[in-house]
Amino acid sequence: STTSTLSAFHAEYDRGTDVGSVFNGDDENIPVPFMVFAPDAEVVLPQAHTASQLFGYERDSGIELEATSGLVGLSQLFLRWLALMPGGDHTNLIDPPGLTVMRIAGGRYRVTAAHRVVWTWNNEFLHDPLSPNAYKDDLHFGDLVTMTIVDVFETDCDGKLLSYCPTFDNRAIYKTDERVERLRKSSSKIKRNINIVANSQTAARVNKAACMLGRLGVKAAVTVKDTVQKKIEEERKKQSPENSPASPNDVKNLQDFERKVPKPNLTSVEKTPSSSAVKKSVRSEHYVSDDETLSYDDR
């Protein structure tokens, strides 16, 4: 577009009946607000014109808000809001929870999300230890700081924003480190790439192949198990009870045990006189019969 201001562009856009005829069908020449916001979009943003106002005395008095509608006023208010955090990086989506989408009647959607904004602190405030709203970190000019913003917005069926209202705490600003932020960026990219790969057709084929390999591994394990069990049974047969001495503790081999236990030689026992018989046949030298022990009076 050859217009120098957004208002002139807006007027030229309204006069055109077709966006493609006015801008030669090139989407790159269309400003971002026309692609992001619906024509009747509304926003509610901080009214502060300077960072000293928003992050300074409004910590105690509260944040003043300003609402506007229409692409012109909306764009102006948005630029002022972004200028409060110069060079801020708003692309740090907090996941989880990520995006929470609720479908509304009429084809609209209400979405909630949260992101971290990282920017360079360009203010210098006197530290007041008695203030209940003092920053937890001692912030100085040039520090890299971060703040969490909760986004609540509605979209139409085409995905264009109908309303937007950020929620944040201007007292919850913390120092951060450039190396930490780079690490978070790289980890987020890796996670995003992993999700893309996991949802691709190649990943589905790899998962299918992995499942097949897993099944083959299970079958191989079962085959090995059967082979080992067969070998064990063969070894048990080799060491059968017939080849091993019987034990009285083995109930199964009790009959074999009884057969193999040596029986006593009854014939030899019968032929050998008992000890009592031997004692009776042998008399001592001073043996006296019972008849001889009788007294003469008894006679």
Secondary structure as UniProt FT lines:
FT   HELIX           6..15
FT   HELIX           19..23
FT   TURN            24..25
FT   HELIX           27..29
FT   HELIX           32..36
FT   STRAND          37..46
FT   HELIX           51..52
FT   HELIX           53..57
FT   HELIX           58..61
FT   STRAND          65..69
FT   HELIX           71..83
FT   TURN            86..87
FT   STRAND          89..93
FT   TURN            95..97
FT   STRAND          100..104
FT   TURN            105..107
FT   STRAND          108..120
FT   TURN            129..130
FT   TURN            132..133
FT   TURN            141..142
FT   STRAND          144..155
FT   TURN            157..158
FT   STRAND          161..168
FT   TURN            170..171
FT   STRAND          174..175
FT   HELIX           178..198
FT   HELIX           201..238
FT   HELIX           241..243
FT   TURN            248..249
FT   TURN            252..253
FT   HELIX           254..260
FT   HELIX           266..271
FT   HELIX           275..281
FT   TURN            285..286
FT   TURN            290..293
FT   TURN            296..298
//
